[in-house]
């Protein structure tokens, strides 16, 4: 555990970047999204591009907040599971 905590402190563990695009399906989806994003921008006038950019910024901020909330929830859930494991005897006493 000490090694993991030290890695986290020194920035060697970065859940927000290490967990993204880590499957072939996710990489393919990101490629599709980028292509569709570019195609959509090409079809827009300047006012539409401005509105879309603001929407895109809001969506990115929302996604970041959601990822943070999921990370915190999952970390707490894992810690709670460890507390449960460590606080109960391996073999119940009869």
Secondary structure, 3 states (H helix, E strand, C coil): CHHHHHHHHCCCCCHHHHCCCCCHHHHHHHHHHHHHHHHHHHCCCHHHHHHHHHHHHHHHHHHHHHHHHHHHHHHHHHHHHHHHHHHCCCCCCC
